[in-house]
Amino acid sequence: MKKRGMRRTLDGTVVSDKMDKTVVVRVERLVRDTHYEKYVRRYSRFMAHDEDNGCQVGDKVRIIEHRPLSKRKRWKVQETLAKTTGV
């Protein structure tokens, strides 16, 4: 059971930074297949608020639940875990 006031946090990879103050983060999870009983990767994409436009494609970030900021944005970038090397 979740405690009152606790916000979910997820770790993922930035896949798009083309919008202003918004990034798209892909979060990966492992799910066990019901028939074959092997683990399969499943992905979810979240739009997250990036206040200072500091994230680039490929960065590992931690996002946290936030109040609705727009129609599809309900997450906020809490911290950058690893920066990608620029090409």
Biopython code that builds the backbone (N, CA, C, O; Angstrom):
import numpy as np
from Bio.PDB.StructureBuilder import StructureBuilder

atoms = [
    (1, "MET", "N", (0.852, -1.192, 0.000)),
    (1, "MET", "CA", (0.000, 0.000, 0.000)),
    (1, "MET", "C", (0.888, 1.243, 0.000)),
    (1, "MET", "O", (1.862, 1.322, 0.748)),
    (2, "LYS", "N", (0.539, 2.211, -0.848)),
    (2, "LYS", "CA", (1.311, 3.448, -0.915)),
    (2, "LYS", "C", (0.980, 4.351, 0.258)),
    (2, "LYS", "O", (-0.174, 4.468, 0.672)),
    (3, "LYS", "N", (2.013, 4.985, 0.781)),
    (3, "LYS", "CA", (1.799, 5.951, 1.845)),
    (3, "LYS", "C", (1.294, 7.246, 1.228)),
    (3, "LYS", "O", (1.601, 7.568, 0.080)),
    (4, "ARG", "N", (0.533, 7.964, 1.992)),
    (4, "ARG", "CA", (-0.002, 9.228, 1.511)),
    (4, "ARG", "C", (1.127, 10.224, 1.297)),
    (4, "ARG", "O", (1.967, 10.418, 2.176)),
    (5, "GLY", "N", (1.146, 10.844, 0.145)),
    (5, "GLY", "CA", (2.156, 11.841, -0.151)),
    (5, "GLY", "C", (3.401, 11.294, -0.816)),
    (5, "GLY", "O", (4.280, 12.068, -1.194)),
    (6, "MET", "N", (3.504, 9.980, -0.970)),
    (6, "MET", "CA", (4.674, 9.395, -1.623)),
    (6, "MET", "C", (4.491, 9.463, -3.137)),
    (6, "MET", "O", (3.446, 9.081, -3.664)),
    (7, "ARG", "N", (5.504, 9.947, -3.821)),
    (7, "ARG", "CA", (5.451, 10.044, -5.277)),
    (7, "ARG", "C", (6.281, 8.931, -5.890)),
    (7, "ARG", "O", (7.351, 8.592, -5.384)),
    (8, "ARG", "N", (5.785, 8.363, -6.981)),
    (8, "ARG", "CA", (6.540, 7.321, -7.673)),
    (8, "ARG", "C", (7.728, 7.932, -8.396)),
    (8, "ARG", "O", (7.638, 9.042, -8.920)),
    (9, "THR", "N", (8.838, 7.210, -8.424)),
    (9, "THR", "CA", (9.991, 7.620, -9.211)),
    (9, "THR", "C", (10.351, 6.481, -10.151)),
    (9, "THR", "O", (10.250, 5.308, -9.791)),
    (10, "LEU", "N", (10.770, 6.835, -11.357)),
    (10, "LEU", "CA", (11.166, 5.859, -12.363)),
    (10, "LEU", "C", (12.473, 6.293, -12.995)),
    (10, "LEU", "O", (12.750, 7.487, -13.110)),
    (11, "ASP", "N", (13.280, 5.318, -13.408)),
    (11, "ASP", "CA", (14.526, 5.602, -14.117)),
    (11, "ASP", "C", (14.347, 5.213, -15.576)),
    (11, "ASP", "O", (13.765, 4.173, -15.883)),
    (12, "GLY", "N", (14.852, 6.057, -16.478)),
    (12, "GLY", "CA", (14.703, 5.766, -17.895)),
    (12, "GLY", "C", (15.706, 6.520, -18.738)),
    (12, "GLY", "O", (16.611, 7.175, -18.222)),
    (13, "THR", "N", (15.529, 6.415, -20.044)),
    (13, "THR", "CA", (16.422, 7.015, -21.021)),
    (13, "THR", "C", (15.653, 8.050, -21.835)),
    (13, "THR", "O", (14.520, 7.807, -22.251)),
    (14, "VAL", "N", (16.273, 9.204, -22.058)),
    (14, "VAL", "CA", (15.650, 10.248, -22.868)),
    (14, "VAL", "C", (15.707, 9.822, -24.335)),
    (14, "VAL", "O", (16.781, 9.516, -24.853)),
    (15, "VAL", "N", (14.543, 9.802, -25.008)),
    (15, "VAL", "CA", (14.495, 9.423, -26.420)),
    (15, "VAL", "C", (14.152, 10.603, -27.325)),
    (15, "VAL", "O", (14.325, 10.516, -28.540)),
    (16, "SER", "N", (13.670, 11.701, -26.752)),
    (16, "SER", "CA", (13.373, 12.888, -27.553)),
    (16, "SER", "C", (13.500, 14.131, -26.683)),
    (16, "SER", "O", (13.043, 14.161, -25.540)),
    (17, "ASP", "N", (14.141, 15.171, -27.257)),
    (17, "ASP", "CA", (14.256, 16.446, -26.543)),
    (17, "ASP", "C", (13.925, 17.607, -27.471)),
    (17, "ASP", "O", (14.427, 18.715, -27.281)),
    (18, "LYS", "N", (13.091, 17.366, -28.465)),
    (18, "LYS", "CA", (12.793, 18.373, -29.475)),
    (18, "LYS", "C", (11.841, 19.465, -28.987)),
    (18, "LYS", "O", (11.787, 20.547, -29.572)),
    (19, "MET", "N", (11.094, 19.190, -27.923)),
    (19, "MET", "CA", (10.143, 20.171, -27.419)),
    (19, "MET", "C", (10.806, 21.103, -26.412)),
    (19, "MET", "O", (11.853, 20.778, -25.851)),
    (20, "ASP", "N", (10.198, 22.252, -26.190)),
    (20, "ASP", "CA", (10.727, 23.220, -25.233)),
    (20, "ASP", "C", (10.308, 22.816, -23.825)),
    (20, "ASP", "O", (9.117, 22.675, -23.547)),
    (21, "LYS", "N", (11.285, 22.628, -22.931)),
    (21, "LYS", "CA", (11.080, 22.274, -21.531)),
    (21, "LYS", "C", (10.359, 20.937, -21.351)),
    (21, "LYS", "O", (9.733, 20.711, -20.315)),
    (22, "THR", "N", (10.440, 20.052, -22.342)),
    (22, "THR", "CA", (9.807, 18.747, -22.264)),
    (22, "THR", "C", (10.724, 17.703, -22.883)),
    (22, "THR", "O", (11.335, 17.943, -23.925)),
    (23, "VAL", "N", (10.817, 16.553, -22.245)),
    (23, "VAL", "CA", (11.549, 15.420, -22.806)),
    (23, "VAL", "C", (10.650, 14.194, -22.767)),
    (23, "VAL", "O", (9.743, 14.101, -21.940)),
    (24, "VAL", "N", (10.911, 13.253, -23.672)),
    (24, "VAL", "CA", (10.208, 11.976, -23.670)),
    (24, "VAL", "C", (11.181, 10.945, -23.108)),
    (24, "VAL", "O", (12.291, 10.776, -23.612)),
    (25, "VAL", "N", (10.742, 10.259, -22.056)),
    (25, "VAL", "CA", (11.593, 9.286, -21.354)),
    (25, "VAL", "C", (11.015, 7.892, -21.555)),
    (25, "VAL", "O", (9.823, 7.664, -21.347)),
    (26, "ARG", "N", (11.889, 6.949, -21.971)),
    (26, "ARG", "CA", (11.473, 5.565, -22.156)),
    (26, "ARG", "C", (11.921, 4.764, -20.937)),
    (26, "ARG", "O", (13.107, 4.715, -20.610)),
    (27, "VAL", "N", (10.942, 4.130, -20.264)),
    (27, "VAL", "CA", (11.212, 3.339, -19.072)),
    (27, "VAL", "C", (11.039, 1.870, -19.445)),
    (27, "VAL", "O", (10.034, 1.478, -20.038)),
    (28, "GLU", "N", (12.043, 1.064, -19.084)),
    (28, "GLU", "CA", (12.045, -0.357, -19.428)),
    (28, "GLU", "C", (11.709, -1.182, -18.197)),
    (28, "GLU", "O", (12.139, -0.863, -17.089)),
    (29, "ARG", "N", (10.930, -2.255, -18.401)),
    (29, "ARG", "CA", (10.638, -3.169, -17.302)),
    (29, "ARG", "C", (10.637, -4.593, -17.855)),
    (29, "ARG", "O", (10.421, -4.802, -19.049)),
    (30, "LEU", "N", (10.877, -5.554, -16.993)),
    (30, "LEU", "CA", (10.875, -6.960, -17.380)),
    (30, "LEU", "C", (9.574, -7.601, -16.918)),
    (30, "LEU", "O", (9.167, -7.452, -15.765)),
    (31, "VAL", "N", (8.923, -8.324, -17.844)),
    (31, "VAL", "CA", (7.667, -8.998, -17.552)),
    (31, "VAL", "C", (7.832, -10.464, -17.919)),
    (31, "VAL", "O", (8.386, -10.785, -18.971)),
    (32, "ARG", "N", (7.361, -11.339, -17.071)),
    (32, "ARG", "CA", (7.472, -12.765, -17.349)),
    (32, "ARG", "C", (6.326, -13.204, -18.248)),
    (32, "ARG", "O", (5.161, -12.947, -17.945)),
    (33, "ASP", "N", (6.653, -13.867, -19.352)),
    (33, "ASP", "CA", (5.649, -14.352, -20.293)),
    (33, "ASP", "C", (4.831, -15.467, -19.640)),
    (33, "ASP", "O", (5.396, -16.363, -19.012)),
    (34, "THR", "N", (3.510, -15.417, -19.785)),
    (34, "THR", "CA", (2.641, -16.372, -19.108)),
    (34, "THR", "C", (2.754, -17.775, -19.700)),
    (34, "THR", "O", (2.621, -18.757, -18.971)),
    (35, "HIS", "N", (2.992, -17.887, -20.983)),
    (35, "HIS", "CA", (3.047, -19.203, -21.626)),
    (35, "HIS", "C", (4.458, -19.783, -21.628)),
    (35, "HIS", "O", (4.665, -20.921, -21.209)),
    (36, "TYR", "N", (5.419, -19.007, -22.095)),
    (36, "TYR", "CA", (6.785, -19.502, -22.229)),
    (36, "TYR", "C", (7.643, -19.302, -20.976)),
    (36, "TYR", "O", (8.724, -19.880, -20.861)),
    (37, "GLU", "N", (7.162, -18.488, -20.048)),
    (37, "GLU", "CA", (7.843, -18.225, -18.786)),
    (37, "GLU", "C", (9.250, -17.651, -18.959)),
    (37, "GLU", "O", (10.129, -17.876, -18.127)),
    (38, "LYS", "N", (9.447, -16.919, -20.032)),
    (38, "LYS", "CA", (10.702, -16.198, -20.225)),
    (38, "LYS", "C", (10.433, -14.722, -19.965)),
    (38, "LYS", "O", (9.295, -14.261, -20.045)),
    (39, "TYR", "N", (11.484, -13.998, -19.656)),
    (39, "TYR", "CA", (11.327, -12.574, -19.377)),
    (39, "TYR", "C", (11.410, -11.783, -20.669)),
    (39, "TYR", "O", (12.304, -11.998, -21.487)),
    (40, "VAL", "N", (10.469, -10.866, -20.845)),
    (40, "VAL", "CA", (10.356, -10.043, -22.041)),
    (40, "VAL", "C", (10.450, -8.579, -21.622)),
    (40, "VAL", "O", (9.897, -8.184, -20.595)),
    (41, "ARG", "N", (11.150, -7.782, -22.417)),
    (41, "ARG", "CA", (11.266, -6.353, -22.120)),
    (41, "ARG", "C", (10.027, -5.612, -22.621)),
    (41, "ARG", "O", (9.592, -5.788, -23.759)),
    (42, "ARG", "N", (9.481, -4.792, -21.753)),
    (42, "ARG", "CA", (8.352, -3.937, -22.110)),
    (42, "ARG", "C", (8.779, -2.498, -21.866)),
    (42, "ARG", "O", (9.547, -2.218, -20.946)),
    (43, "TYR", "N", (8.282, -1.591, -22.690)),
    (43, "TYR", "CA", (8.678, -0.193, -22.603)),
    (43, "TYR", "C", (7.449, 0.685, -22.422)),
    (43, "TYR", "O", (6.376, 0.393, -22.951)),
    (44, "SER", "N", (7.619, 1.758, -21.671)),
    (44, "SER", "CA", (6.593, 2.794, -21.538)),
    (44, "SER", "C", (7.268, 4.131, -21.794)),
    (44, "SER", "O", (8.419, 4.340, -21.412)),
    (45, "ARG", "N", (6.550, 5.025, -22.439)),
    (45, "ARG", "CA", (7.086, 6.356, -22.735)),
    (45, "ARG", "C", (6.317, 7.389, -21.929)),
    (45, "ARG", "O", (5.086, 7.400, -21.921)),
    (46, "PHE", "N", (7.055, 8.254, -21.252)),
    (46, "PHE", "CA", (6.462, 9.303, -20.434)),
    (46, "PHE", "C", (6.991, 10.651, -20.891)),
    (46, "PHE", "O", (8.175, 10.795, -21.198)),
    (47, "MET", "N", (6.104, 11.637, -20.934)),
    (47, "MET", "CA", (6.521, 13.005, -21.206)),
    (47, "MET", "C", (6.809, 13.658, -19.859)),
    (47, "MET", "O", (5.965, 13.648, -18.963)),
    (48, "ALA", "N", (8.015, 14.230, -19.720)),
    (48, "ALA", "CA", (8.430, 14.798, -18.445)),
    (48, "ALA", "C", (8.880, 16.239, -18.634)),
    (48, "ALA", "O", (9.409, 16.615, -19.680)),
    (49, "HIS", "N", (8.656, 17.034, -17.596)),
    (49, "HIS", "CA", (9.020, 18.447, -17.607)),
    (49, "HIS", "C", (10.503, 18.594, -17.284)),
    (49, "HIS", "O", (10.984, 18.073, -16.278)),
    (50, "ASP", "N", (11.226, 19.313, -18.155)),
    (50, "ASP", "CA", (12.658, 19.577, -17.968)),
    (50, "ASP", "C", (12.830, 21.088, -17.965)),
    (50, "ASP", "O", (12.942, 21.707, -19.023)),
    (51, "GLU", "N", (12.852, 21.679, -16.779)),
    (51, "GLU", "CA", (12.783, 23.134, -16.641)),
    (51, "GLU", "C", (13.899, 23.876, -17.363)),
    (51, "GLU", "O", (13.636, 24.889, -18.012)),
    (52, "ASP", "N", (15.132, 23.402, -17.268)),
    (52, "ASP", "CA", (16.254, 24.150, -17.845)),
    (52, "ASP", "C", (16.743, 23.585, -19.174)),
    (52, "ASP", "O", (17.824, 23.959, -19.630)),
    (53, "ASN", "N", (15.983, 22.700, -19.806)),
    (53, "ASN", "CA", (16.356, 22.080, -21.085)),
    (53, "ASN", "C", (17.760, 21.477, -21.017)),
    (53, "ASN", "O", (18.531, 21.603, -21.968)),
    (54, "GLY", "N", (18.098, 20.827, -19.908)),
    (54, "GLY", "CA", (19.435, 20.282, -19.719)),
    (54, "GLY", "C", (19.620, 18.866, -20.210)),
    (54, "GLY", "O", (20.754, 18.396, -20.303)),
    (55, "CYS", "N", (18.543, 18.171, -20.526)),
    (55, "CYS", "CA", (18.637, 16.768, -20.949)),
    (55, "CYS", "C", (18.808, 16.663, -22.456)),
    (55, "CYS", "O", (18.249, 17.449, -23.220)),
    (56, "GLN", "N", (19.597, 15.670, -22.867)),
    (56, "GLN", "CA", (19.798, 15.371, -24.282)),
    (56, "GLN", "C", (19.395, 13.932, -24.535)),
    (56, "GLN", "O", (19.243, 13.149, -23.597)),
    (57, "VAL", "N", (19.221, 13.582, -25.803)),
    (57, "VAL", "CA", (18.868, 12.220, -26.176)),
    (57, "VAL", "C", (19.976, 11.276, -25.710)),
    (57, "VAL", "O", (21.155, 11.529, -25.958)),
    (58, "GLY", "N", (19.599, 10.192, -25.036)),
    (58, "GLY", "CA", (20.557, 9.216, -24.548)),
    (58, "GLY", "C", (20.887, 9.344, -23.077)),
    (58, "GLY", "O", (21.478, 8.430, -22.502)),
    (59, "ASP", "N", (20.522, 10.457, -22.447)),
    (59, "ASP", "CA", (20.802, 10.647, -21.022)),
    (59, "ASP", "C", (19.949, 9.693, -20.189)),
    (59, "ASP", "O", (18.804, 9.403, -20.537)),
    (60, "LYS", "N", (20.518, 9.213, -19.090)),
    (60, "LYS", "CA", (19.771, 8.425, -18.119)),
    (60, "LYS", "C", (19.250, 9.399, -17.069)),
    (60, "LYS", "O", (20.023, 10.153, -16.479)),
    (61, "VAL", "N", (17.940, 9.384, -16.838)),
    (61, "VAL", "CA", (17.332, 10.336, -15.910)),
    (61, "VAL", "C", (16.398, 9.624, -14.940)),
    (61, "VAL", "O", (15.947, 8.506, -15.189)),
    (62, "ARG", "N", (16.119, 10.301, -13.829)),
    (62, "ARG", "CA", (15.118, 9.843, -12.879)),
    (62, "ARG", "C", (13.963, 10.832, -12.939)),
    (62, "ARG", "O", (14.158, 12.040, -12.807)),
    (63, "ILE", "N", (12.744, 10.300, -13.140)),
    (63, "ILE", "CA", (11.563, 11.164, -13.198)),
    (63, "ILE", "C", (10.682, 10.872, -11.987)),
    (63, "ILE", "O", (10.685, 9.769, -11.440)),
    (64, "ILE", "N", (9.932, 11.893, -11.590)),
    (64, "ILE", "CA", (9.079, 11.790, -10.405)),
    (64, "ILE", "C", (7.677, 12.262, -10.770)),
    (64, "ILE", "O", (7.510, 13.160, -11.595)),
    (65, "GLU", "N", (6.672, 11.649, -10.149)),
    (65, "GLU", "CA", (5.291, 12.054, -10.387)),
    (65, "GLU", "C", (5.097, 13.510, -9.996)),
    (65, "GLU", "O", (5.690, 13.992, -9.031)),
    (66, "HIS", "N", (4.259, 14.203, -10.758)),
    (66, "HIS", "CA", (4.040, 15.628, -10.527)),
    (66, "HIS", "C", (2.596, 15.938, -10.880)),
    (66, "HIS", "O", (1.918, 15.134, -11.519)),
    (67, "ARG", "N", (2.137, 17.087, -10.469)),
    (67, "ARG", "CA", (0.778, 17.490, -10.837)),
    (67, "ARG", "C", (0.704, 17.667, -12.346)),
    (67, "ARG", "O", (1.737, 17.865, -12.985)),
    (68, "PRO", "N", (-0.491, 17.601, -12.938)),
    (68, "PRO", "CA", (-0.604, 17.773, -14.388)),
    (68, "PRO", "C", (-0.077, 19.134, -14.842)),
    (68, "PRO", "O", (-0.513, 20.173, -14.346)),
    (69, "LEU", "N", (0.858, 19.118, -15.784)),
    (69, "LEU", "CA", (1.424, 20.352, -16.319)),
    (69, "LEU", "C", (0.846, 20.673, -17.697)),
    (69, "LEU", "O", (0.853, 21.830, -18.118)),
    (70, "SER", "N", (0.355, 19.671, -18.386)),
    (70, "SER", "CA", (-0.306, 19.855, -19.672)),
    (70, "SER", "C", (-1.173, 18.624, -19.913)),
    (70, "SER", "O", (-1.396, 17.828, -19.001)),
    (71, "LYS", "N", (-1.661, 18.469, -21.141)),
    (71, "LYS", "CA", (-2.560, 17.364, -21.448)),
    (71, "LYS", "C", (-1.919, 16.005, -21.192)),
    (71, "LYS", "O", (-2.578, 15.100, -20.681)),
    (72, "ARG", "N", (-0.635, 15.850, -21.540)),
    (72, "ARG", "CA", (0.037, 14.551, -21.422)),
    (72, "ARG", "C", (1.209, 14.541, -20.446)),
    (72, "ARG", "O", (1.807, 13.487, -20.226)),
    (73, "LYS", "N", (1.554, 15.680, -19.857)),
    (73, "LYS", "CA", (2.719, 15.765, -18.973)),
    (73, "LYS", "C", (2.304, 15.660, -17.513)),
    (73, "LYS", "O", (1.655, 16.557, -16.977)),
    (74, "ARG", "N", (2.689, 14.540, -16.864)),
    (74, "ARG", "CA", (2.407, 14.336, -15.449)),
    (74, "ARG", "C", (3.657, 13.918, -14.679)),
    (74, "ARG", "O", (3.557, 13.432, -13.553)),
    (75, "TRP", "N", (4.822, 14.100, -15.274)),
    (75, "TRP", "CA", (6.093, 13.727, -14.659)),
    (75, "TRP", "C", (7.058, 14.888, -14.764)),
    (75, "TRP", "O", (6.895, 15.772, -15.606)),
    (76, "LYS", "N", (8.075, 14.881, -13.896)),
    (76, "LYS", "CA", (9.082, 15.935, -13.886)),
    (76, "LYS", "C", (10.453, 15.281, -13.733)),
    (76, "LYS", "O", (10.596, 14.314, -12.985)),
    (77, "VAL", "N", (11.457, 15.797, -14.431)),
    (77, "VAL", "CA", (12.809, 15.263, -14.313)),
    (77, "VAL", "C", (13.351, 15.663, -12.952)),
    (77, "VAL", "O", (13.467, 16.849, -12.641)),
    (78, "GLN", "N", (13.684, 14.655, -12.137)),
    (78, "GLN", "CA", (14.204, 14.924, -10.797)),
    (78, "GLN", "C", (15.711, 15.129, -10.847)),
    (78, "GLN", "O", (16.233, 16.072, -10.253)),
    (79, "GLU", "N", (16.417, 14.236, -11.562)),
    (79, "GLU", "CA", (17.869, 14.363, -11.670)),
    (79, "GLU", "C", (18.365, 13.611, -12.893)),
    (79, "GLU", "O", (17.701, 12.710, -13.406)),
    (80, "THR", "N", (19.547, 14.002, -13.346)),
    (80, "THR", "CA", (20.204, 13.305, -14.435)),
    (80, "THR", "C", (21.202, 12.335, -13.834)),
    (80, "THR", "O", (22.103, 12.743, -13.101)),
    (81, "LEU", "N", (21.048, 11.049, -14.140)),
    (81, "LEU", "CA", (21.908, 10.019, -13.561)),
    (81, "LEU", "C", (23.209, 9.873, -14.338)),
    (81, "LEU", "O", (24.272, 9.694, -13.743)),
    (82, "ALA", "N", (23.130, 9.950, -15.686)),
    (82, "ALA", "CA", (24.328, 9.819, -16.524)),
    (82, "ALA", "C", (24.123, 10.608, -17.800)),
    (82, "ALA", "O", (23.090, 10.481, -18.458)),
    (83, "LYS", "N", (25.116, 11.431, -18.154)),
    (83, "LYS", "CA", (25.049, 12.194, -19.380)),
    (83, "LYS", "C", (25.610, 11.369, -20.522)),
    (83, "LYS", "O", (26.514, 10.559, -20.321)),
    (84, "THR", "N", (25.076, 11.572, -21.727)),
    (84, "THR", "CA", (25.590, 10.893, -22.901)),
    (84, "THR", "C", (26.780, 11.674, -23.466)),
    (84, "THR", "O", (26.882, 12.886, -23.276)),
    (85, "THR", "N", (27.650, 10.990, -24.142)),
    (85, "THR", "CA", (28.796, 11.668, -24.757)),
    (85, "THR", "C", (28.358, 12.229, -26.084)),
    (85, "THR", "O", (27.805, 11.504, -26.911)),
    (86, "GLY", "N", (28.594, 13.509, -26.306)),
    (86, "GLY", "CA", (28.194, 14.169, -27.544)),
    (86, "GLY", "C", (29.012, 13.690, -28.713)),
    (86, "GLY", "O", (30.196, 13.382, -28.576)),
    (87, "VAL", "N", (28.370, 13.626, -29.880)),
    (87, "VAL", "CA", (29.069, 13.179, -31.098)),
    (87, "VAL", "C", (29.551, 14.362, -31.878)),
    (87, "VAL", "O", (30.162, 14.197, -32.934)),
]
sb = StructureBuilder()
sb.init_structure("model")
sb.init_model(0)
sb.init_chain("A")
sb.init_seg("    ")
for serial, (resi, resn, name, xyz) in enumerate(atoms, 1):
    if name == "N":
        sb.init_residue(resn, " ", resi, " ")
    sb.init_atom(name, np.array(xyz, "f"), 0.0, 1.0, " ", f" {name:<3s}", serial, name[0])
structure = sb.get_structure()
